[in-house]
Amino acid sequence: MPLSNLFRRKKADPELERRARLLQGGRITEGVIIDIGNDDSGAIRQVYFSYEVSGVEYESSQLLNDEQREREVDYSPGARVTIRYDPHRPTNSVVV
């Protein structure tokens, strides 16, 4: 291993940083699960959801993290979920 690798900072995962930022300081609204995406074993892997901010309806999708996969019953189609979004860019959102 080259000596320069010892001083190189590890690159943070931008998706994890984005989620952390929204979970910490994003505004809260209510959303609805529209659809789900399953993996080969049938477990929910991805959710498609909609939410409204200032009279504008948004739709997005998100891969569930490990903690959310443990509560996959909470993400069935039609379920109401809490959404955190960036007030300056409402399209930037995560399911809590």
N, C-alpha and C positions, 0 to 999 in steps of 0.2 A: 504494500500500500504506500503510495507516495506521501511524503511528509506534508504536502499542501492539503491533503484531504483531512488532516487533523484540525486545520483551522477553518475549514469551509463550514458555513452554517448549513444545517439541514433545511431544505425547502419545506415550508409548511404546505399542507394540502389546502388549496384555495376554497374548495367546497366546505371543508370543515371550518375554516375561518369565516366564511360567509354565514353559515348556519349559526355559529357562536355569536357573531355580531347581531344577527336578527333576534336570536333568543334572548340576548341581553338587553338590547335597546329598541327592538322593533315594536311598532304599534300592534294592538290586538284587535282582531275581528273574528267573526264566526264564518265558517265555510262549510261546504257539503262535499262529501266524497261522491264523485260522479262514476268512477270506474276503478278497477284494480288490474294490476298485472301480476301474474303468478310465475313462479319459477318452475323448474321441471318436477319438483316434488309436490307442487300445488300450494305452497306457502305464498302469502302475499309478499311481493318484492317491491312493487311500485304502486303509488296511488295517484289518481287524477282527481283534481278538486277544483271547485269554483268558490269565489268569494266576491264581495262587493265593497268598494271603497269610494266614497263620495258620489254615489249613484252610478259608478262605472263597474261593470261585471268583468272579472278576470278569471281565466282558467289557467291552470298550471299542473305540473306533475312533479313528483319527488320520489326518489328511492328511499325506502324506509331504512333507518339505522337498526342496529341490533336490538336496542331497547324497544323501539317501536314494533319490531317483528314479534317480540314477546307478547305484545298486546294487539295482535292482528285483528281480533274481534272488534276492536274500536274503529277499524278502518273499512268496514263493509260498505258497499254502495248505499247511498242515502244517509249515512251516518253524519251527524253534525260534529265538526272538529274545530279546534282553536287554531287560528292562523296568525302568525307574526309576519308583518310586512314592513318594508322600508317606506316611511311616509314621503320621501322624496322620489322614490321609484317604486310605486305600488306593485309593479310586476315582479319585484324581487321579494319572494315570500317563502315561508316554510310552514309545514304542518307541525304542530307541537305534539 
